[in-house]
């Protein structure tokens, strides 16, 4: 009887032509994850087109130009006859920036007058410009420090490599974290949707009837399938994303998969708590979006958590995403002690238990009140 009620409830919730549920449960997180992987599959920023306005004709100016050409980050695409020519090229999009080697550059440097070399960059692509200007400044600093060192005709060329990222693209830096963040948000929204649509449609009595009159059965039938489906989709997307990186050992894969499972359980539990508190799908969905959407910015992937203000660090700590990304980063680098990973996993397990117990308690109260109201409406209608 209990099993029959469980199966009936699962069939009613998940297989009753509920297209919206499957869109947010599977289609959207998987589709957005694959789109994100494609968006970040290009190479790390290299060969940024820049120009040079050489007003000085000296050995130092020639050395700077040679070093700039040997940089793997930069591509000296133009030597302009004037600043106006380079400015037009930047406006057209042919260049990302340019620098000016001013008159008497070498003479002033040898006289220790610290000549200033202006760098002009486009204001459109901030990240690309940051890479280009940083590399230009590094080249100028290196050349400046060698002014009194014997001249080297052909500077040494360099290559760019990254730890744990064989292909040298952004998939290993940002995409894996963004894919996890997508499921972090999806779990909250799905948790809100699954437990709130009976309230919205005034079908709590019907759902409890399908569950054989047991609110516990209704809870299990509502929560377990969505968590398992999201988890399998998350692990599948992560395995697909990780295919170009260093292979995971069995222990590393199990640790990562476990972290994703408890993250999804914690996030869906938090979404259920939102419904239990406000009782309205629209408000609960808004709360899930407000908390889940910016989570990636606070999870330490793009900015160190310890450099954030104390209040922001506290917010980052209570986000399951922070601890999952910490585990993923350690597994990505490999050869890292599991002890720190276990500490993060214990935090995730605690979060999953706390949010689901609190959600179960609040929803039990909500279901009880809804059953009473629907019973009164039925009597009035009769």
C-alpha positions, -999 to 999 in steps of 0.1 A, spaced: 0 0 0 28 24 9 47 16 -23 16 19 -44 9 54 -29 45 64 -35 44 53 -71 10 69 -77 23 102 -63 55 102 -83 35 95 -115 10 123 -107 37 149 -100 63 140 -127 44 123 -155 11 142 -158 19 163 -188 39 187 -166 60 203 -193 71 233 -171 86 209 -145 107 190 -170 119 222 -186 133 235 -153 143 201 -140 162 188 -170 160 207 -203 171 242 -191 200 232 -167 215 207 -192 209 230 -222 224 261 -205 254 240 -193 262 228 -228 258 264 -241 282 277 -214 307 250 -223 306 261 -259 309 298 -250 341 292 -230 357 267 -253 379 292 -270 416 296 -261 429 318 -233 433 354 -245 463 354 -269 474 375 -299 455 406 -289 459 430 -318 478 462 -308 495 490 -326 527 510 -321 534 546 -328 572 548 -330 583 584 -327 617 574 -315 642 557 -338 667 541 -314 680 507 -302 658 508 -271 626 515 -292 636 486 -315 641 463 -285 607 472 -271 591 465 -304 609 432 -307 598 421 -272 562 431 -279 562 410 -311 576 380 -292 549 381 -266 523 352 -269 496 375 -255 501 403 -280 500 407 -318 517 438 -331 493 443 -360 502 478 -371 530 503 -369 511 536 -373 526 568 -387 505 589 -362 483 586 -332 453 595 -353 459 564 -375 460 541 -345 429 558 -329 409 551 -361 420 515 -361 408 511 -325 374 527 -334 371 503 -363 378 474 -340 410 464 -358 431 471 -327 424 467 -290 450 493 -281 483 509 -289 513 525 -273 535 555 -282 573 553 -281 579 591 -276 608 611 -291 641 609 -273 630 577 -255 664 561 -253 683 593 -246 660 602 -216 662 566 -203 700 567 -204 699 600 -185 677 583 -159 648 607 -166 622 579 -165 604 585 -198 567 579 -199 553 556 -225 515 562 -230 493 532 -235 458 536 -251 432 509 -251 396 504 -262 370 509 -235 348 482 -249 363 448 -239 375 453 -204 389 418 -198 408 417 -231 422 452 -225 433 442 -190 453 412 -204 468 434 -232 478 464 -210 492 441 -183 514 423 -208 525 456 -223 535 469 -189 553 437 -181 573 439 -213 582 476 -208 592 468 -172 615 440 -183 631 460 -210 636 489 -187 654 467 -162 678 455 -188 689 489 -201 724 485 -187 725 448 -195 743 437 -227 719 438 -256 701 405 -268 693 406 -305 666 379 -304 646 377 -272 635 343 -259 600 333 -269 575 320 -243 546 296 -241 515 297 -220 504 268 -199 479 264 -171 477 239 -142 451 212 -148 440 227 -181 457 210 -210 438 228 -238 445 262 -222 409 275 -224 384 289 -200 365 256 -195 389 247 -167 388 281 -151 352 293 -153 329 269 -171 330 240 -146 321 264 -118 294 281 -139 279 247 -148 277 238 -111 262 273 -103 235 266 -129 224 235 -111 228 253 -78 201 277 -89 180 251 -108 177 230 -76 163 259 -57 138 268 -84 128 231 -89 123 227 -51 100 257 -51 80 245 -81 75 209 -71 61 216 -36 42 248 -44 21 239 -74 -4 219 -53 -10 251 -33 -13 272 -64 -38 248 -80 -55 239 -47 -47 203 -52 -32 194 -18 -61 171 -9 -58 153 -43 -20 148 -39 -24 135 -3 -50 111 -16 -26 98 -43 0 93 -15 -24 70 3 -32 97 29 4 99 41 21 133 41 54 115 46 48 96 14 39 128 -4 72 144 9 93 114 -3 76 113 -37 80 150 -42 116 154 -31 136 123 -40 129 121 -77 138 157 -84 170 154 -64 181 122 -82 172 136 -117 191 169 -111 221 150 -96 224 126 -125 221 155 -149 247 175 -130 272 146 -128 267 140 -165 273 176 -174 304 177 -152 318 145 -168 312 160 -202 328 193 -192 358 176 -176 366 154 -206 393 177 -219 410 181 -186 432 158 -165 413 125 -158 398 121 -124 407 91 -102 378 71 -88 382 87 -53 382 122 -69 351 114 -90 332 100 -61 341 130 -39 329 154 -66 297 135 -73 289 133 -36 295 171 -32 271 178 -61 245 155 -46 244 171 -12 246 206 -29 214 198 -48 197 183 -18 206 214 3 195 238 -25 162 221 -32 156 219 6 162 257 8 137 262 -20 112 242 -1 118 263 30 111 294 10 77 279 1 71 268 37 78 304 49 58 324 23 34 298 9 33 316 -25 51 302 -56 58 336 -71 74 350 -40 93 318 -32 107 317 -68 118 353 -65 136 346 -32 153 316 -48 164 337 -78 177 366 -56 198 342 -35 209 317 -61 216 339 -91 246 359 -78 260 329 -58 288 324 -83 302 359 -77 305 352 -39 317 316 -41 354 324 -44 358 314 -81 363 349 -94 374 367 -63 391 354 -31 366 349 -3 390 360 24 394 394 7 357 400 10 340 420 38 331 399 68 293 400 61 299 389 25 322 361 38 294 349 60 270 349 31 295 330 10 299 304 37 262 296 39 260 291 1 264 254 -8 280 264 -40 311 278 -21 319 244 -7 312 225 -39 335 247 -59 362 243 -33 360 205 -36 359 207 -74 390 229 -75 409 205 -53 399 175 -74 408 194 -106 443 201 -94 448 165 -82 472 151 -57 455 170 -29 448 156 6 412 144 10 410 158 45 402 193 35 377 180 10 360 159 36 356 190 58 338 208 30 317 177 23 307 175 60 294 211 58 274 202 27 259 171 44 249 193 74 233 219 51 213 192 32 200 177 65 192 211 81 173 225 51 154 193 44 143 188 80 133 224 83 115 222 49 97 190 59 85 205 91 72 237 75 56 219 46 38 195 70 22 226 87 14 241 53 -2 208 40 -22 205 72 -37 240 69 -43 235 31 -62 203 38 -84 221 63 -91 250 39 -98 227 9 -122 207 31 -140 238 41 -143 250 5 -156 216 -5 -183 217 22 -193 252 12 -195 242 -25 -217 213 -15 
